[in-house]
C-alpha cells in the first residue's frame, strides 16, 4: 500500500480520445478504457484529442502543483510527425527558441529545447487520416515548458503542419512498450523518483 493511500497510473492515450472522464460532447473518454480506475482519479497535464501518448492519472490532487507548477523544470519528450522535410536551419531555430502565437494575440519566444530528426518509430501504425505518401519528417522534441499547444505552434511557426504528436515521456516516466489504450499502475515511490519530485 502506498504510504499516502493514493494511486498512480500512466496511460497510452489513443488518438481521438479526450483526457477526461466526463464531457458534454460525444467523444471517447478515459472511462472507455478497459480499466477500472478508483474514485477521484484525474488526469495530470492533459493531451488534446488529436494527440497521443503518455498521460498521468492519479488520485493525488497535489501532483499538478508538484510537477507542472514547480520551479524545477521537468522534461517532456514528444515524437512529432510534420509535413515536408525539415531543414537543419529550422531545427536550429527551434532549438534556440522561436516566437509562437499565444492567447490574446501576442507572441511568446519559447525556451531553448532539444530537437532532432529521427526515423519513423517502428511501433506506431498509421492513424486515422494519416498517410505516408506525402513527404514528411519525424522529430523528437524535448521541452521543459508547456504552453497551450506549444509543440504544434512551434512546428507551425516553421511552416510545417503537425500531422501526429505522441508524448513519449515526462522525466524518467516513459511509455516503453505500453500499447495504445493500455494502462499501467506505478508504485508511489517509483512514481516520484522517476518524476524527480521530492515528497519528503
C-alpha angles and dihedrals in degrees: 000000000000110000093238094045091238126126130220131204141174121210130194094223111213125226114271096029126111122228096242143074098228131043137161089221130078098255139128111272135199087251088066090068117105094253136091108232119197120250113278096032114147138169124259120209100004128226118216121246094265095048126085141197141047115029123170119220125184145153089227109101093194095068097085091057094042095048111029102022095045123115087229109086118233121206121235120191125204136185107218129190114202133180117260131002119313116221128217089247090057091049090052092050091052093046093052097045130276133211113253130183114256137189111296094035099276131118133249125195109224122232118256111280142178116263132168140160113251139180120266108278109254095217096057120090124198113283129217111298092002119123135180094210095089115072109262145163132222115218133190109212126182119193135180094200134054118206117173108292088345099160093047091049092048094056091041089055086059090051095253118124115224109238099175136009123192122177108216104179149355107211106307094343106102139176093226105167098340106138124229107284092018123136128205125186115220127208111246097239092047090046093056094042093052091049092045092235119152111224096176 
